[in-house]
């Protein structure tokens, strides 16, 4: 597959054929998208697929949701962007704060990586400290990329990985850095649910040393709950970052939280021309309205629970093919017994993101896929929710 004009094949690394299908992906796999609607996508050859990747979790209402598209089209007709801050920015900020009250103040960005980096900047402004602990994937920017080329050694030295769900390690690492620690940044859900004890420990330990607790809710907001893991588990971060499904596929992210911390935005410089373009802001407002009107998170949990139970049944039915089931209802996946079996299934990813779209099937097709993969017959016309554990949010930090 040619990457002549776009090095690495695509500008979104997690959509590379080797990221989706493994390093030996051949020309038979779907490589480029031509269109998407509801819960289905079509590749460049016109082949139709059922999609459980849902744009790496960026779409929870289904592709081309009518109300979201209508709001975006109106924003396009209104000129998209202008020389003044748009009314839509203030309106969306108010709507988010009304629904997620711990977002006392907010700033908007175009990508999750930007927004998390902004949260870290705000923590450093507030504390006057440099060091950061992180758990999960927080984007490609320098501050959290310790294992890739091109990162200055001095920047790498300021960041360390915090083990997921490990209370003892969290206490030790936070206390060890003490007065040098500006923030602890975590994805509350990585490949499993967090324990309440771990979240409580992070909350208590960061308060003791005066560090800022940041929840990276890029994947979990507008999925586990509108307010993400903070809402589901009842642990309030100092700052939170939302993205992906926030605007149902339109590019928008937000950092928000305590008013005193967010006031630091006026003491540093965080700005981009298109942070306030009107199309994504309008799409996000329409997405929020749809989530509340249609109780989307309840739907995702309900059908996700059915899917998760179905995956467990498939694991029991095909123990030679499926080694295990992991994740939670809204974000679940299969572990395959071998990489060869994993690649024999049509599409691979770490997490299955369900959508509101009513035409999305659950696990009948997966059973057919597993039967096909068990005999090493691949299918090129149906993607399923039976997938291997591969990252949907970025490469491992040791990746080139």
PyMOL commands that set and color helices and strands:
alter all, ss='L'
color gray80, all
select helices_A, chain A and resi 13-15+17-21+54-57+66-77+87-99+112-127+142-144+153-156+167-180+196-209+228-233+244-247+259-266+273-276+278-293+296-317+339-344+364-374
alter helices_A, ss='H'
color red, helices_A
select strands_A, chain A and resi 33-37+40-43+48-50+105-109+131-135+159-161+181-186+212-217+239-242+253-257+322-328+331-336+352-353
alter strands_A, ss='S'
color yellow, strands_A
deselect
rebuild
show_as cartoon
